[in-house]
C-alpha cells in the first residue's frame, strides 16, 4: 500500500482578504492556516426572516 502525501496548493487572495485572515489568526492565537480552518469549519449563521408586513 502506498502512503498518500498531501498536495501543496497555493491560492492567491486580495489584500483585504489577507487582512481579514491575519486579524482572525491574531484573535484566535494561531497562524493563517488555523484561521482558514476556523473559517471553513464555522457553522453558517441562520438566515433572518424578513419583516414584511402583510396586512
C-alpha positions as CSV (number, residue, x, y, z in Angstrom):
1,X,0.0,0.0,0.0
2,X,1.3,3.5,-0.9
3,X,1.1,6.4,1.5
4,X,-0.6,9.4,0.1
5,X,1.4,12.5,0.5
6,X,-0.6,15.7,0.9
7,X,-0.6,18.0,-2.0
8,X,0.5,21.7,-1.5
9,X,-1.7,24.3,-3.1
10,X,-1.3,28.0,-3.4
11,X,-4.2,30.3,-3.6
12,X,-3.8,34.0,-4.3
13,X,-6.2,36.3,-2.4
14,X,-6.9,40.0,-2.4
15,X,-5.1,42.2,0.2
16,X,-8.4,42.8,2.0
17,X,-8.9,39.0,2.4
18,X,-5.4,38.5,3.6
19,X,-6.0,41.3,6.2
20,X,-9.1,39.5,7.5
21,X,-7.2,36.2,7.7
22,X,-4.4,38.0,9.6
23,X,-6.8,39.6,12.1
24,X,-8.7,36.3,12.6
25,X,-5.4,34.4,13.2
26,X,-4.3,37.0,15.7
27,X,-7.6,37.0,17.6
28,X,-7.5,33.2,17.7
29,X,-3.8,33.0,18.6
30,X,-3.0,30.9,15.6
31,X,-1.5,31.2,12.1
32,X,-3.1,31.9,8.7
33,X,-3.8,28.2,8.2
34,X,-5.5,27.9,11.6
35,X,-7.6,30.9,10.6
36,X,-8.6,29.3,7.4
37,X,-9.5,26.1,9.1
38,X,-11.6,28.0,11.6
39,X,-13.5,30.0,8.9
40,X,-14.1,26.9,6.8
41,X,-15.4,24.9,9.8
42,X,-17.5,27.7,11.3
43,X,-21.3,27.0,11.0
44,X,-23.3,29.0,8.6
45,X,-25.5,31.6,10.5
46,X,-29.2,31.2,10.0
47,X,-30.9,33.5,7.5
48,X,-33.0,36.1,9.3
49,X,-36.7,36.1,8.4
50,X,-37.8,39.2,6.6
51,X,-40.1,41.7,8.5
52,X,-42.6,42.2,5.7
53,X,-45.9,43.5,7.0
54,X,-48.7,41.6,5.2
55,X,-52.0,43.3,6.2
